[in-house]
């Protein structure tokens, strides 16, 4: 080192003196700004430099020097007007510098450039898919960078890495399946490039790709999918990736393969139409371009650590208009620093609502709006992931669009009410109220609303003596009693004459109007029952303004004396397209029977048979008994059309008075007994 230092100091002294002289004369050419080296295949070193401008033609020659081992300057062949020379390999490890000789006023003046040294590369095949490179350290500044380059037979030279100038070793991972590869070291300095020697060997990729690292799983709100993204794989020869997926707690299974194209590595995959209600797990492995004996016929990395996206669910308390958001934890990150809650109303823009460290959030909302929520998880590495979005309508207990009692009708002395209700979520129950004699409505029944049609039955009524008024009231889903429905009032049918007029055979009756139809009353119809059967055809159809009627039975034959009536109110069309019919109570009356009993008969005369004459109806459980003066029955009949002809056994009874007893029931099952004497005359 001491000898080298003395030689360099001597050189610098000479150069300074020469430059001083040349500068004084103003004609010396400067030394080359830089000198580059190239190590040839045979070990020789080629030096090259930039030819300076020589406007005054003062150039004489170049002189190439190397630093000798004894510190003295040794002249190497002199050249004129050229910028390259090759040094024998025996001097390859030496340091060199270039001198340029100029003629100034007849005197030769020399200027010297900086020392340079060739880069001598050594290559080692490590036989494990790596190449080991070492080299001698050239003359560099701290700002210079060395470049490790590799030559492939098909693709030519390419840079593998750029490293600082003070490094003299490098290990390259082989990322081609099998090929002869050359290596060299280069450095770019002030307009020229220095090259090391080129060395090569047969190399083979035996290293599988690095296991990928998943960055995040996030729901895609625009395309309704789930995006899995991962970090760029450090392996240079990755050809593609295999994706595995699992839903909820199921095992991982193959999903898809993604191949790299044009040296652009895919870093994400969008699973479109992914279910939002499942926990989706992804795992990824990488494969390179080298064939192997196992599927997928490429060298395959291991599976990445799985990541599981997180799912958002909610409940909504419509009574208080509060939503309760809950979400699962994102699996795959070591820590989450916070969650951000975003929302939007209707079709507006997403806005930040709040942030939290918890996995739940409660929010009070406006009623009757479409809300959307989404949660953003942020890891300690500032990686982000979105949950699935949820959208819901903020219902609130509301009045239904219709709450209508269609009809209150009487059947078998009970009142049935058919009710129509808009079965919306805000309605829970319907209360039936009945007006008492003081005019105050009282609750009598409550029904759950499970459909749009409900029926009530009121058995605590006296339909023959009163009409009744009802209304309904809503209980909403929060238990509040809210609006009322329409009022309905039943009809009361009454017989105006206290008893049927047997002489004229007429019944006069009236009724109260039906109240409560949405449509008007089209008409009233009157139905009549004779002999225990209601005729399906009405006996009269009356306008809605008529509330009484007189029925004449003079021409009715063969009935048992009892007659019954009821009225129907027929609704016209209404806004619900469901017109109804309301029945009144049933009233009945019975005509008293008219009976004529002869006081004598002549078996062989004009009046040969004795029997009573019963007019207007057929009696029930009829019997006729004839007894002689000693109380002995001489005749009995249960058919009012069969009388006594005077015979007792096979003989005619003697003249005289006989006692008769007649028994029968009318239409109301009222018993009548008639008795007296009849005279038998020959």
C-alpha positions as CSV (number, residue, x, y, z in Angstrom):
1,X,0.0,0.0,0.0
2,X,2.9,2.4,0.8
3,X,4.4,1.8,-2.7
4,X,1.1,2.4,-4.4
5,X,0.6,5.6,-2.4
6,X,4.1,6.9,-3.4
7,X,3.4,6.1,-7.1
8,X,0.1,7.8,-7.1
9,X,1.5,10.8,-5.3
10,X,4.4,11.1,-7.8
11,X,1.9,10.8,-10.7
12,X,-0.3,13.6,-9.2
13,X,2.8,15.8,-8.7
14,X,3.8,15.4,-12.3
15,X,0.3,16.0,-13.5
16,X,-0.1,19.2,-11.4
17,X,3.2,20.6,-12.7
18,X,2.3,19.7,-16.3
19,X,-1.1,21.1,-16.0
20,X,0.3,24.2,-14.5
21,X,2.6,24.7,-17.4
22,X,-0.1,23.8,-19.9
23,X,-2.6,26.1,-18.4
24,X,0.0,28.8,-18.4
25,X,0.4,28.2,-22.1
26,X,-3.4,27.6,-22.5
27,X,-3.0,24.7,-24.9
28,X,-2.8,21.4,-23.0
29,X,-5.7,18.9,-23.5
30,X,-7.5,17.6,-20.4
31,X,-7.3,14.0,-19.4
32,X,-10.3,11.8,-20.3
33,X,-13.2,12.4,-17.9
34,X,-13.8,8.7,-17.5
35,X,-12.3,5.4,-18.4
36,X,-14.3,2.2,-18.7
37,X,-13.2,-1.4,-18.5
38,X,-14.3,-4.6,-20.0
39,X,-13.1,-8.0,-19.0
40,X,-12.8,-10.2,-22.1
41,X,-13.5,-13.9,-22.3
42,X,-9.7,-14.7,-22.4
43,X,-9.0,-12.5,-19.4
44,X,-7.7,-9.5,-21.3
45,X,-8.9,-6.1,-20.2
46,X,-10.2,-3.6,-22.7
47,X,-10.0,0.0,-21.7
48,X,-12.1,2.7,-23.4
49,X,-12.4,6.5,-23.0
50,X,-13.9,9.5,-24.5
51,X,-11.8,11.5,-27.1
52,X,-11.6,15.1,-26.1
53,X,-12.1,18.0,-28.5
54,X,-8.8,19.3,-30.1
55,X,-9.7,22.5,-31.9
56,X,-6.0,23.6,-32.0
57,X,-4.6,20.2,-33.1
58,X,-2.3,19.9,-30.1
59,X,-2.9,16.2,-29.5
60,X,0.2,14.1,-29.6
61,X,-0.7,10.6,-28.2
62,X,-2.2,8.6,-25.3
63,X,-0.1,6.8,-22.8
64,X,-1.7,4.0,-20.8
65,X,-0.2,3.3,-17.4
66,X,-0.8,0.7,-14.6
67,X,0.2,1.0,-11.0
68,X,3.2,-1.2,-10.7
69,X,3.8,-3.4,-7.7
70,X,6.9,-1.3,-6.8
71,X,4.9,1.9,-6.9
72,X,6.6,3.1,-10.1
73,X,4.7,4.2,-13.2
74,X,5.1,1.7,-16.0
75,X,4.4,2.8,-19.6
76,X,2.2,0.5,-21.6
77,X,2.2,0.8,-25.4
78,X,1.5,4.3,-26.7
79,X,-1.3,5.0,-29.1
80,X,-2.3,8.0,-31.1
81,X,-5.8,9.3,-31.9
82,X,-7.8,6.2,-30.7
83,X,-10.0,5.6,-27.6
84,X,-9.6,1.9,-26.8
85,X,-6.8,-0.6,-26.1
86,X,-6.6,-4.1,-24.7
87,X,-4.4,-5.0,-21.8
88,X,-3.0,-8.5,-21.5
89,X,-4.7,-10.8,-19.0
90,X,-1.5,-10.9,-16.9
91,X,-2.2,-7.4,-15.9
92,X,-6.0,-7.9,-15.5
93,X,-6.0,-7.4,-11.7
94,X,-4.0,-4.1,-11.9
95,X,-5.3,-0.5,-11.7
96,X,-4.9,1.7,-14.8
97,X,-5.0,5.3,-15.8
98,X,-4.7,7.1,-19.1
99,X,-2.4,10.0,-19.9
100,X,-2.9,12.4,-22.8
101,X,0.1,14.2,-24.3
102,X,-0.3,17.6,-25.8
103,X,2.2,19.9,-27.6
104,X,2.3,23.4,-26.2
105,X,4.8,25.8,-27.8
106,X,6.9,22.9,-28.8
107,X,6.9,21.3,-25.4
108,X,5.0,18.0,-24.7
109,X,2.7,18.3,-21.8
110,X,0.8,15.3,-20.3
111,X,-2.4,15.2,-18.2
112,X,-3.5,12.0,-16.4
113,X,-7.0,10.6,-15.8
114,X,-8.4,8.7,-12.8
115,X,-7.4,5.2,-12.0
116,X,-9.7,2.4,-13.0
117,X,-9.8,-1.3,-12.3
118,X,-11.6,-4.1,-14.2
119,X,-14.4,-6.1,-12.6
120,X,-13.3,-9.7,-12.3
121,X,-16.4,-12.0,-11.9
122,X,-16.4,-15.4,-10.3
123,X,-19.5,-17.7,-10.8
124,X,-20.6,-20.7,-8.7
125,X,-23.5,-23.0,-9.4
126,X,-24.9,-23.8,-6.0
127,X,-27.0,-26.7,-7.4
128,X,-30.0,-25.8,-5.3
129,X,-31.7,-23.4,-7.8
130,X,-29.3,-20.6,-7.1
131,X,-26.3,-19.0,-8.7
132,X,-23.5,-17.5,-6.5
133,X,-21.6,-14.4,-7.8
134,X,-18.5,-12.7,-6.4
135,X,-16.3,-10.0,-8.0
136,X,-13.4,-7.7,-7.4
137,X,-14.4,-4.3,-6.2
138,X,-13.7,-1.7,-9.0
139,X,-12.8,1.9,-8.4
140,X,-16.2,3.5,-7.5
141,X,-17.7,6.4,-5.7
142,X,-20.2,6.0,-2.9
143,X,-22.9,7.1,-5.2
144,X,-22.3,4.5,-7.9
145,X,-24.4,1.3,-8.3
146,X,-23.5,-2.1,-9.7
147,X,-25.9,-3.9,-11.9
148,X,-26.2,-7.7,-11.9
149,X,-27.2,-8.9,-15.4
150,X,-28.2,-12.3,-16.7
151,X,-28.3,-13.5,-20.3
152,X,-30.9,-16.1,-21.4
153,X,-30.5,-17.7,-24.8
154,X,-34.0,-16.7,-25.9
155,X,-34.4,-13.3,-24.2
156,X,-30.9,-11.8,-24.1
157,X,-29.5,-9.7,-21.3
158,X,-31.7,-8.5,-18.5
159,X,-31.0,-6.8,-15.2
160,X,-31.5,-9.0,-12.1
161,X,-30.7,-6.4,-9.4
162,X,-29.1,-3.1,-8.7
163,X,-26.8,-2.9,-5.6
164,X,-24.5,-0.5,-3.9
165,X,-20.9,-0.2,-5.0
166,X,-19.4,-1.6,-1.8
167,X,-21.0,-5.0,-2.2
168,X,-18.9,-7.7,-3.9
169,X,-21.3,-10.8,-3.7
170,X,-24.8,-11.7,-4.9
171,X,-27.0,-14.8,-4.9
172,X,-29.5,-15.1,-7.8
173,X,-32.6,-17.4,-7.6
174,X,-33.1,-19.3,-10.8
175,X,-36.5,-18.7,-12.2
176,X,-36.3,-20.5,-15.5
177,X,-36.9,-24.2,-15.7
178,X,-33.6,-25.2,-17.2
179,X,-31.2,-23.2,-19.4
180,X,-27.5,-22.2,-19.8
181,X,-27.3,-18.7,-18.3
182,X,-24.5,-16.1,-18.4
183,X,-23.9,-13.5,-15.8
184,X,-21.9,-10.2,-15.8
185,X,-21.6,-7.1,-13.6
186,X,-21.9,-3.6,-15.2
187,X,-21.5,0.0,-13.9
188,X,-22.6,3.2,-15.7
189,X,-20.2,6.1,-15.2
190,X,-20.2,9.5,-16.9
191,X,-21.2,8.3,-20.4
192,X,-19.7,4.9,-20.6
193,X,-20.3,1.4,-19.2
194,X,-17.8,-1.0,-17.6
195,X,-18.4,-4.7,-17.9
196,X,-17.0,-7.6,-15.9
197,X,-16.1,-10.8,-17.6
198,X,-19.0,-13.0,-18.7
199,X,-19.4,-16.4,-17.0
200,X,-22.1,-19.0,-17.5
201,X,-23.3,-22.5,-16.5
202,X,-26.4,-24.8,-16.8
203,X,-28.9,-23.9,-14.2
204,X,-32.2,-25.4,-13.2
205,X,-35.2,-24.1,-11.2
206,X,-35.8,-26.4,-8.3
207,X,-37.4,-23.9,-5.9
208,X,-41.2,-23.7,-5.6
209,X,-42.8,-20.2,-5.6
210,X,-43.1,-18.4,-2.3
211,X,-46.3,-19.0,-0.5
212,X,-48.6,-16.1,-1.3
213,X,-49.9,-13.7,1.4
214,X,-53.5,-12.7,1.2
215,X,-54.0,-9.0,1.6
216,X,-57.7,-8.8,2.2
217,X,-61.2,-10.2,1.5
218,X,-63.7,-7.5,0.8
219,X,-67.3,-7.3,-0.5
220,X,-67.7,-5.5,-3.8
221,X,-70.9,-3.4,-3.6
222,X,-70.8,-2.3,-7.3
223,X,-70.6,-5.8,-8.9
224,X,-72.2,-7.7,-6.0
225,X,-69.2,-9.9,-5.5
226,X,-66.4,-10.7,-3.1
227,X,-62.9,-9.6,-3.9
228,X,-59.9,-11.4,-2.6
229,X,-56.5,-9.6,-3.1
230,X,-53.0,-10.7,-2.3
231,X,-49.5,-9.2,-2.3
232,X,-47.1,-9.5,-5.2
233,X,-45.2,-12.8,-5.0
234,X,-41.4,-12.3,-4.8
235,X,-40.8,-15.3,-7.0
236,X,-40.0,-14.1,-10.5
237,X,-41.3,-17.2,-12.3
238,X,-44.8,-17.3,-11.0
239,X,-47.1,-18.3,-13.8
240,X,-50.4,-18.2,-12.0
241,X,-52.4,-18.9,-8.8
242,X,-54.8,-21.5,-7.6
243,X,-57.7,-20.3,-5.5
244,X,-59.5,-22.3,-2.9
245,X,-62.8,-21.3,-1.2
246,X,-65.0,-22.4,1.7
247,X,-68.4,-21.3,2.8
248,X,-69.1,-21.0,6.5
249,X,-67.4,-23.9,8.2
250,X,-67.0,-26.2,5.2
251,X,-63.6,-27.6,4.0
252,X,-61.6,-25.6,1.4
253,X,-62.2,-26.7,-2.2
254,X,-60.8,-25.7,-5.5
255,X,-62.5,-22.5,-7.0
256,X,-60.4,-21.4,-10.0
257,X,-57.0,-20.8,-11.5
258,X,-55.7,-17.5,-12.6
259,X,-52.7,-17.3,-15.0
260,X,-50.4,-14.3,-15.3
261,X,-50.2,-12.6,-18.6
262,X,-47.7,-10.2,-20.2
263,X,-45.6,-10.2,-17.0
264,X,-48.5,-8.5,-15.2
265,X,-49.3,-10.4,-12.1
266,X,-53.0,-10.6,-11.0
267,X,-53.4,-9.4,-7.5
268,X,-57.1,-9.8,-7.1
269,X,-60.0,-12.0,-8.0
270,X,-63.7,-11.1,-7.9
271,X,-66.2,-13.8,-7.1
272,X,-69.3,-12.4,-8.6
273,X,-72.8,-13.1,-7.2
274,X,-71.3,-14.3,-3.9
275,X,-73.8,-15.0,-1.2
276,X,-73.9,-12.1,1.3
277,X,-75.2,-14.3,4.1
278,X,-72.2,-16.7,4.2
279,X,-68.8,-16.4,5.8
280,X,-66.4,-16.9,2.8
281,X,-62.9,-18.1,3.3
282,X,-60.1,-18.0,0.7
283,X,-56.7,-19.6,0.4
284,X,-54.2,-19.2,-2.4
285,X,-51.2,-21.1,-3.7
286,X,-48.8,-20.0,-6.5
287,X,-47.4,-22.2,-9.3
288,X,-44.4,-21.4,-11.6
289,X,-43.7,-22.4,-15.3
290,X,-41.6,-25.4,-14.5
291,X,-43.2,-28.9,-14.9
292,X,-43.3,-31.3,-12.1
293,X,-44.7,-34.8,-11.5
294,X,-47.6,-33.6,-9.4
295,X,-50.7,-31.5,-10.2
296,X,-51.1,-29.0,-11.6
297,X,-47.9,-30.2,-13.4
298,X,-46.1,-27.1,-12.2
299,X,-44.1,-26.5,-9.2
300,X,-46.7,-25.4,-6.6
301,X,-46.3,-23.4,-3.4
302,X,-48.1,-24.3,-0.2
303,X,-51.4,-22.8,0.6
304,X,-51.5,-19.3,2.0
305,X,-52.9,-18.7,5.5
306,X,-56.7,-18.5,5.0
307,X,-58.6,-15.3,5.3
308,X,-62.3,-15.1,6.1
309,X,-64.4,-12.0,5.3
310,X,-66.7,-10.6,7.8
311,X,-70.5,-10.5,7.6
312,X,-72.9,-7.8,8.7
313,X,-76.4,-8.6,10.0
314,X,-79.0,-6.4,11.7
315,X,-82.2,-6.3,13.6
316,X,-84.6,-3.4,13.6
317,X,-86.8,-2.2,16.5
318,X,-89.6,-0.4,14.6
319,X,-91.2,0.8,17.9
320,X,-88.2,2.9,18.7
321,X,-86.8,3.1,15.1
322,X,-83.4,1.7,16.2
323,X,-81.3,-0.7,14.2
324,X,-78.8,-3.0,15.9
325,X,-75.9,-3.8,13.6
326,X,-73.7,-6.8,14.4
327,X,-70.8,-8.2,12.4
328,X,-68.4,-11.1,12.6
329,X,-64.7,-10.6,13.1
330,X,-62.4,-10.5,10.0
331,X,-60.1,-13.6,10.2
332,X,-56.6,-13.4,8.8
333,X,-55.3,-10.1,10.3
334,X,-53.3,-10.1,13.5
335,X,-55.2,-7.0,14.8
336,X,-57.9,-4.6,13.7
337,X,-57.5,-1.0,14.9
338,X,-61.1,0.1,14.2
339,X,-64.3,-0.4,12.2
340,X,-65.9,2.4,10.2
341,X,-69.7,2.5,9.8
342,X,-71.0,3.9,6.5
343,X,-74.6,4.5,5.5
344,X,-76.8,5.9,2.8
345,X,-80.4,6.8,2.6
346,X,-82.5,5.8,-0.5
347,X,-80.2,6.2,-3.5
348,X,-77.9,8.8,-2.0
349,X,-74.1,8.6,-1.5
350,X,-72.3,6.6,1.1
351,X,-71.4,8.7,4.2
352,X,-69.3,8.0,7.2
353,X,-71.6,7.5,10.2
354,X,-69.2,6.6,13.0
355,X,-66.2,4.4,13.9
356,X,-65.9,1.9,16.7
357,X,-63.6,-0.8,18.1
358,X,-66.6,-3.0,18.9
359,X,-68.4,-5.5,16.6
360,X,-71.8,-3.9,17.1
361,X,-73.4,-0.5,16.6
362,X,-76.8,0.8,17.4
363,X,-78.3,3.7,15.5
364,X,-81.6,5.6,15.6
365,X,-83.0,6.2,12.2
366,X,-85.7,8.1,10.4
367,X,-89.0,6.3,9.8
368,X,-90.2,5.1,6.4
369,X,-86.8,5.3,4.6
370,X,-84.6,2.8,2.7
371,X,-81.3,2.6,4.6
372,X,-78.1,0.8,3.6
373,X,-75.2,0.1,5.9
374,X,-71.7,-1.3,5.3
375,X,-68.8,-1.8,7.7
376,X,-65.1,-1.1,6.8
377,X,-62.5,-3.0,8.9
378,X,-59.0,-1.4,9.0
379,X,-56.0,-3.5,10.1
380,X,-53.0,-2.3,12.0
381,X,-51.1,-2.3,8.6
382,X,-53.8,0.1,7.2
383,X,-55.3,-2.6,5.0
384,X,-59.0,-2.3,4.5
385,X,-61.9,-4.7,4.0
386,X,-65.6,-4.1,3.5
387,X,-68.4,-6.3,4.9
388,X,-71.4,-7.2,2.9
389,X,-73.9,-4.3,2.6
390,X,-77.4,-4.6,4.0
391,X,-80.5,-2.6,3.0
392,X,-83.7,-2.4,4.8
393,X,-86.8,-0.2,5.1
394,X,-87.4,1.5,8.4
395,X,-91.0,0.6,9.0
396,X,-92.8,2.1,11.9
397,X,-96.2,1.2,13.4
398,X,-98.6,2.7,10.9
399,X,-102.3,3.0,10.3
400,X,-103.4,0.5,7.6
401,X,-104.9,1.8,4.4
402,X,-108.2,0.1,5.2
403,X,-109.8,-1.1,8.4
404,X,-113.4,-2.0,7.5
405,X,-116.1,-4.0,9.1
406,X,-117.9,-5.4,6.0
407,X,-121.0,-6.6,7.7
408,X,-122.7,-7.4,11.0
409,X,-125.2,-10.2,10.3
410,X,-127.5,-12.3,12.6
411,X,-127.5,-16.1,12.4
412,X,-129.2,-18.4,15.0
413,X,-129.6,-15.5,17.4
414,X,-125.8,-14.7,17.3
415,X,-124.1,-11.8,15.6
416,X,-121.3,-12.5,13.2
417,X,-119.0,-9.6,12.0
418,X,-116.8,-10.0,9.0
419,X,-113.8,-7.6,9.0
420,X,-111.4,-6.5,6.3
421,X,-108.0,-5.2,7.4
422,X,-104.8,-4.1,5.5
423,X,-102.5,-6.8,6.9
424,X,-99.4,-4.6,7.2
425,X,-96.5,-5.0,9.6
426,X,-97.6,-2.2,11.8
427,X,-100.9,-4.0,12.8
428,X,-100.8,-6.6,15.5
429,X,-104.3,-7.1,16.8
430,X,-107.9,-5.9,16.3
431,X,-110.2,-5.0,19.2
432,X,-114.0,-5.4,18.8
433,X,-116.0,-2.9,20.7
434,X,-119.8,-2.9,21.4
435,X,-121.9,0.0,22.4
436,X,-123.8,-0.5,25.7
437,X,-127.2,0.9,26.6
438,X,-125.5,4.0,27.9
439,X,-124.0,4.7,24.5
440,X,-120.4,3.9,25.6
441,X,-118.3,1.5,23.6
442,X,-116.8,-1.4,25.5
443,X,-114.1,-3.9,24.4
444,X,-115.6,-7.4,24.1
445,X,-113.0,-9.3,21.9
446,X,-109.4,-9.1,20.6
447,X,-108.0,-11.1,17.7
448,X,-104.5,-11.5,16.3
449,X,-104.1,-10.2,12.8
450,X,-102.8,-13.1,10.8
451,X,-104.6,-12.4,7.5
452,X,-106.6,-9.6,5.8
453,X,-110.0,-11.2,6.7
454,X,-111.2,-11.7,10.3
455,X,-114.5,-12.9,11.8
456,X,-115.9,-12.1,15.2
457,X,-118.9,-13.7,16.8
458,X,-120.9,-12.2,19.6
459,X,-123.1,-14.6,21.5
460,X,-124.0,-12.4,24.4
461,X,-126.9,-10.7,22.6
462,X,-130.7,-10.7,22.5
463,X,-131.3,-10.2,18.8
464,X,-135.1,-10.4,19.1
465,X,-135.3,-7.4,21.4
466,X,-132.3,-5.1,20.5
467,X,-130.1,-4.0,17.7
468,X,-126.4,-3.6,18.4
469,X,-123.7,-1.2,17.3
470,X,-120.0,-2.3,16.9
471,X,-116.7,-0.8,15.9
472,X,-113.1,-2.0,15.7
473,X,-109.8,-0.5,17.0
474,X,-106.2,-1.3,15.9
475,X,-103.4,-2.4,18.2
476,X,-100.1,-1.8,16.4
477,X,-97.1,-4.0,16.6
478,X,-95.8,-1.9,19.5
479,X,-98.9,-2.5,21.6
480,X,-100.4,0.9,21.1
481,X,-104.2,1.3,20.6
482,X,-104.6,3.5,17.6
483,X,-107.3,4.3,15.0
484,X,-111.0,3.1,14.8
485,X,-112.8,1.4,12.0
486,X,-116.3,2.1,10.8
487,X,-119.4,1.6,13.0
488,X,-122.0,-1.0,12.0
489,X,-125.5,-1.5,13.5
490,X,-127.6,-4.6,13.1
491,X,-131.2,-4.7,12.0
492,X,-134.0,-5.4,14.5
493,X,-137.1,-6.9,13.0
494,X,-140.4,-6.6,15.1
495,X,-143.9,-7.8,14.6
496,X,-146.2,-4.7,14.8
497,X,-149.5,-6.5,15.6
498,X,-149.3,-8.2,19.0
499,X,-150.7,-11.4,17.6
500,X,-151.6,-12.6,14.2
501,X,-155.0,-11.6,12.9
502,X,-156.7,-14.9,12.4
503,X,-159.7,-13.4,10.8
504,X,-157.8,-11.5,8.1
505,X,-154.7,-13.8,8.0
506,X,-152.3,-10.8,7.8
507,X,-148.9,-10.0,9.6
508,X,-147.5,-6.5,9.7
509,X,-143.9,-6.0,10.8
510,X,-141.1,-3.3,10.6
511,X,-137.4,-3.2,11.1
512,X,-134.6,-0.7,11.9
513,X,-132.2,0.2,9.0
514,X,-128.8,-1.5,8.7
515,X,-126.0,1.0,9.2
516,X,-122.4,0.6,8.3
517,X,-122.0,-0.4,4.6
518,X,-119.4,1.4,2.6
519,X,-121.7,1.2,-0.4
520,X,-125.4,2.2,-0.3
521,X,-128.2,-0.3,0.5
522,X,-129.5,-1.5,-2.8
523,X,-132.7,-2.9,-1.3
524,X,-134.3,-4.9,1.5
525,X,-135.6,-8.4,0.8
526,X,-138.1,-10.3,2.9
527,X,-138.0,-14.1,3.4
528,X,-140.8,-16.2,4.9
529,X,-140.9,-19.6,6.5
530,X,-144.0,-21.8,6.4
531,X,-144.2,-25.4,7.7
532,X,-140.7,-25.1,9.2
533,X,-139.0,-24.3,5.9
534,X,-137.8,-20.9,4.6
535,X,-138.5,-20.3,1.0
536,X,-135.2,-19.5,-0.8
537,X,-137.1,-17.0,-2.9
538,X,-138.0,-13.7,-1.2
539,X,-141.6,-12.7,-0.9
540,X,-140.8,-9.1,-1.4
541,X,-138.0,-6.8,-2.5
542,X,-138.3,-3.3,-1.2
543,X,-136.5,0.0,-1.7
544,X,-134.0,1.1,1.0
545,X,-136.4,3.8,2.2
546,X,-139.1,1.3,3.2
547,X,-138.8,-0.2,6.7
548,X,-142.2,-2.0,7.1
549,X,-144.4,-4.6,5.4
550,X,-147.7,-6.4,5.6
551,X,-147.9,-10.0,4.6
552,X,-151.3,-11.4,3.6
553,X,-151.6,-15.2,4.0
554,X,-155.2,-15.5,2.9
555,X,-154.4,-17.7,-0.1
556,X,-151.9,-19.9,1.7
557,X,-153.1,-23.5,2.1
558,X,-152.0,-26.3,4.2
559,X,-149.7,-24.7,6.8
560,X,-149.5,-25.4,10.5
561,X,-150.3,-21.8,11.6
562,X,-146.8,-20.7,12.3
563,X,-145.1,-18.2,10.0
564,X,-141.5,-16.7,10.4
565,X,-139.7,-13.8,8.6
566,X,-136.3,-12.2,8.3
567,X,-135.0,-9.3,6.4
568,X,-131.7,-8.9,4.4
569,X,-130.0,-5.6,3.5
570,X,-128.2,-5.9,0.2
571,X,-125.2,-3.6,-0.3
572,X,-124.5,-2.1,-3.7
573,X,-120.9,-1.9,-5.1
574,X,-118.3,-0.5,-2.7
575,X,-114.7,0.7,-2.9
576,X,-113.4,-2.7,-1.7
577,X,-115.2,-4.5,-4.6
578,X,-116.8,-6.8,-1.9
579,X,-120.4,-6.0,-1.4
580,X,-122.1,-7.8,1.5
581,X,-125.5,-8.9,2.8
582,X,-126.7,-8.4,6.3
583,X,-129.5,-10.5,7.9
584,X,-131.9,-9.4,10.5
585,X,-133.2,-11.5,13.4
586,X,-135.9,-14.0,12.7
587,X,-139.4,-13.4,14.0
588,X,-142.2,-15.9,14.2
589,X,-145.9,-15.8,14.9
590,X,-148.7,-18.4,15.0
591,X,-152.3,-18.0,14.0
592,X,-154.8,-19.5,16.5
593,X,-156.7,-22.4,14.9
594,X,-160.4,-22.0,14.0
595,X,-162.4,-25.2,14.8
596,X,-166.1,-26.1,14.2
597,X,-167.7,-29.1,16.0
598,X,-171.2,-30.3,14.8
599,X,-173.6,-31.0,17.7
600,X,-175.4,-33.9,15.8
601,X,-175.0,-36.2,12.8
602,X,-177.2,-38.8,11.0
603,X,-175.2,-41.9,9.8
604,X,-177.7,-42.6,7.0
605,X,-178.6,-39.0,6.3
606,X,-177.0,-35.9,4.8
607,X,-174.4,-35.6,7.6
608,X,-173.3,-39.3,8.0
609,X,-169.9,-38.8,9.7
610,X,-169.0,-36.8,12.8
611,X,-165.7,-34.9,12.8
612,X,-164.6,-31.4,13.6
613,X,-163.7,-28.9,10.9
614,X,-160.2,-27.3,11.5
615,X,-159.5,-24.4,9.2
616,X,-156.2,-22.7,8.0
617,X,-153.6,-25.3,9.1
618,X,-152.9,-28.9,9.7
619,X,-152.8,-29.6,13.4
620,X,-150.0,-31.6,15.0
621,X,-150.5,-34.7,17.3
622,X,-154.3,-34.6,16.6
623,X,-156.6,-37.1,18.4
624,X,-160.5,-37.5,18.5
625,X,-162.1,-39.7,21.2
626,X,-165.9,-40.6,21.3
627,X,-167.3,-42.0,24.6
628,X,-170.8,-43.4,25.4
629,X,-172.8,-42.4,28.4
630,X,-171.0,-44.9,30.6
631,X,-167.6,-43.3,29.7
632,X,-166.7,-46.2,27.4
633,X,-164.6,-45.2,24.3
634,X,-166.5,-46.2,21.2
635,X,-164.2,-44.5,18.6
636,X,-160.7,-43.0,18.4
637,X,-158.8,-41.3,15.5
638,X,-155.5,-39.5,15.0
639,X,-156.3,-38.2,11.6
640,X,-158.4,-35.1,11.6
641,X,-159.8,-36.1,8.2
642,X,-161.3,-39.4,9.5
643,X,-164.5,-39.0,11.6
644,X,-167.0,-41.3,13.4
645,X,-169.7,-43.0,11.4
646,X,-171.7,-44.2,14.4
647,X,-170.4,-47.8,14.4
648,X,-169.2,-49.5,17.5
649,X,-167.6,-52.7,16.5
650,X,-169.9,-54.3,13.9
651,X,-173.1,-52.7,15.1
652,X,-174.6,-49.3,14.9
653,X,-174.6,-47.4,18.1
654,X,-178.0,-46.5,19.5
655,X,-179.4,-43.0,19.3
656,X,-178.4,-40.6,22.0
657,X,-175.8,-38.2,23.2
658,X,-172.1,-39.1,23.1
659,X,-169.2,-37.2,24.6
660,X,-166.2,-36.1,22.4
661,X,-162.7,-35.1,23.4
662,X,-160.5,-33.4,20.7
663,X,-156.8,-32.8,21.4
664,X,-154.2,-31.2,19.0
665,X,-151.1,-28.9,18.9
666,X,-150.7,-25.7,16.9
667,X,-147.5,-24.5,15.1
668,X,-146.0,-23.3,18.3
669,X,-146.7,-26.7,19.9
670,X,-149.4,-25.2,22.0
671,X,-151.9,-27.8,23.1
672,X,-155.6,-27.4,22.6
673,X,-158.4,-29.6,24.1
674,X,-162.0,-29.3,23.0
675,X,-164.8,-31.4,24.6
676,X,-168.6,-31.6,24.4
677,X,-171.6,-33.7,23.3
678,X,-172.8,-34.8,19.9
679,X,-176.2,-36.4,19.2
680,X,-176.4,-39.5,17.0
681,X,-179.8,-39.5,15.1
682,X,-181.1,-42.2,12.8
